[in-house]
Amino acid sequence: MSKEISETRLAELKEFEQNLGYRYQDISLLDTALTHSSYANEKGRNCKYNERLEFLGDSVLGFITADSFFHHYKDMPEGRLSKLRASTVCEESLQDFSRQLQLGKYLLLGKGEQKSGGRERASILADAFEAVIASIYLDGGLEPARNFVLRFVQTAVETHTVSFKDYKTVLQEIIQKNPEEQLTYVHVGETGPDHDKRFQAEVHLNSNIIGRGTGRSKKQAEQAAAKEALELMGLGE
């Protein structure tokens, strides 16, 4: 092991390994991937943090998803492939993947970041998820990293958690043909624990509810509501 890690921290990392489904040869890579710059700033300049790993993980994630979609969707044109990849690797999707792993529980954060809700902040979770990808890639190579990424990406696409179609935009384009009509999205509730929340949203046309939807984020719930509205209008896919 190339980095000194306390027994308590090592136990936490071993626990998180179970969530990841990957066993490290050098678990200090995982420790660094889960260390935020705010924590490192408090500990001093010899404390490694995850920004360099995030940089690498972003590229590894992009390659794996592009390669997977290219071979899986053989008749899909480039434009739609790009949109599908973009929706899959966006901050919102990566935050969702992180929550499935309960990643926030294992982050090392500075005191201020921790008090301000950093463990649930989308940008921090997304960056850490990319850093974890890089840590697996560096520790075990491309295939373990690919298996890890596709575990989330394939499920998200198959269950329509991500979509390359922007239903909100399609709905807006239809409604705006009548300038007097107004669309609004209303968030009506949420259920579940912090790491696995479900949000409910309604889309209103003036004062009438024309669609309802549920998702792992408010944006996903809005998209689902717009999709239902289009389907009720006979314009769904």
N, C-alpha and C positions, 0 to 999 in steps of 0.2 A: 504494500500500500504506500503510495507516494506522498500522502498528506496525513498529518496527525489529526485524528478524529476522536472525539471523546466517546466513551462507551455508550452514553445516553444517545448521542447523535447517531452512532453506528446502529443502534437498535432501531431508531426511527427510519434510517435509510434502508435497513433490511426489511422493515415492514412495508416500506414504499415499493421495494423491489417486487413484492408479492402483487401489488396493484399493477405494476408495469408488465409482469410476466417475463422479466428478463433478469438474469443474474450477472452481475458485473465481475470482471476480473480485477478492475481498479475502481473501487466504489467511490474514491475521491472525485472522480469525474461526475458522478451523480450529485455529490455534495456541492460541487462548484455550480452545477446546473441549477440547483435549488437555492443558491445564494444571491440575493439581490444586492445591487450596488449600495443601497442605503445601509445595509448591514456591514458591508465591507468598509464603508466610510467611517463607521463608528469603531471598527476593530483595528484599522490601520492599513497601510499600503501593502503589507505582505499577505493580506487576505484576498484570495481570488474570488471573483464574482462572475456572473453568467453572461455578460454582454458579448464576449468573443464567441462563446458557444452558441448564443442566439444567432449571431451572424452566419455561422456555418450551418446551423440547423435550418434556417430559412431556406438556404439553397438546397440542402438535402431533401427537405419536405417538398419543395417545388419540383425537383427532378423526379422523385418517387411518384407524386400525384400525376405529373405530366406523362410519365412513362406508362403508368397504369391506365389512365384514361385513353391514351393513344392506342393501346393494344385492345382495350375492352370495348371501346365505342368506335368500331372500325369505319362506320359510315357517317360519323358526326363531323361536320365541317369545323375548320380551325376556330372560327368565331365562337361557336357554341362550346367547343372544348375549352377555350380561354375563359369563358364566363363560368363554366362549371368548376374549373380549377380555382378561379378567383374566389368563388363563393365557398369553396371547400377549405381554403387556406387563409381566409380572412380572420381578423381578430375575434369576431363573434364566434366563429366555428371553433377556433382554437381554445377560446375560453370555455366553451361547452365541453370539449374533449378533456380539458384540465379538470373540470368539475367532476366528470365521470371517474377520474382517477383520485379525486380528493387531493389534488396536488397542492392546493393552498395550505393545507394542514401542515405540510412538510417544508414550506419555504422559510428561509432565514431572512428576516426583514429588520430594518432599523426600527428603533422604538417609535419614532414619529410616523413612519409608514405603516407600522402595525396598528397604531391607535386610529389612524385615518381610514382603516378598512382595506389595506393593501392586499390582504389574503383573498379578497373577492374582486379586486380591480381587474378589469378585462385586459388592459395592456400588460400588467405584471404576469397574469396567468398565461396569456398568449406567448409572451417572450420566454417564460420559463418552459413552456411546452416545447418550443423550438430548441431551447438549450438542452432539454432532455433527449430530444431526437439526436442532436449532435453528440451527446455523451455516449449514447448507445452506438452510434456510428464509429466513433473513435475507439470505443472499447471492443466492439465485436465485428465491425465492418458493415457493409451495405445491406446484407441480407437480414440480419436482426433488426436493423433500422427500418427496412422495408416492411417486414412483418408487423412491427409495432405501428407504423403509420397506417398501413392498410387496414389494420384491425378497426381503426376509427373511421377512416375515409369511406371504406366500402359500406359499412353499416349506415353511415350518415346519408350516403347517396341512395342506398336501397330503401331506407325508411323515409326518404324525402325530407330529412332534417336540413339538408342543403339542397338548393335548386338553382339551376342556371336560368330560370325564368323569373323575372321580377314582376310578380302579379300586381303589386301596388302600382307600378308604372303603367301596366296595361290597363288597369281599371281607371287610373287617373286620365289617361288619354281618351278613354271612351266617354267619361263623364264631362270632361272639359269642353266637349263639343256643344254642351249647353251651359253657357257662362253663368246662368242663374243657379245652377246646381252646385252644392258644396259637399265635399267628402271630408269626414273627420274620423280619426281612430281613437277609440276610448279603451283604456286598460281597465278591466273590470275585476281582476283578482289574480291571485297566485297561490299555488299549493306546493307542498313538498319541502324537504330540508334544503339548507343553503346550497349544498353541493349538487342538488338534483331538482331544482325548482321547475315548475311549469307555470307559464303565464297565460292568461286569457285576455283576448281583445275582441272588440266589436268594431266593425266599420259602419259608419252612419252616412246615409245620403240625406242631407238636410236633417230632419229629426227622426228618420226611419232607419232601423237596423236592417242592413242588407247582407250581412255576413258575420259569422263568428269563427274564431280560430284559437288554437292552443299551440304553444311552442316552448322551447327551452329558454328563450329570451323574448323580450317584448317585441323586437323586430320580427322574429320568426312567427310570433302570434299574429302580428299585423299582416304578414304575408299570407298566413293560413286563412285569415278572415277575408282578405282580398280574393284569394283563390276560391273560397266558397261563394263569394258574391258573384264572381264570373261564372261559376258553374250554375248558380241559380238563374243567371241571365241567359243560360244556354251557350256560354262562350268559353267554357272550360276545355281543357285538352282532352 
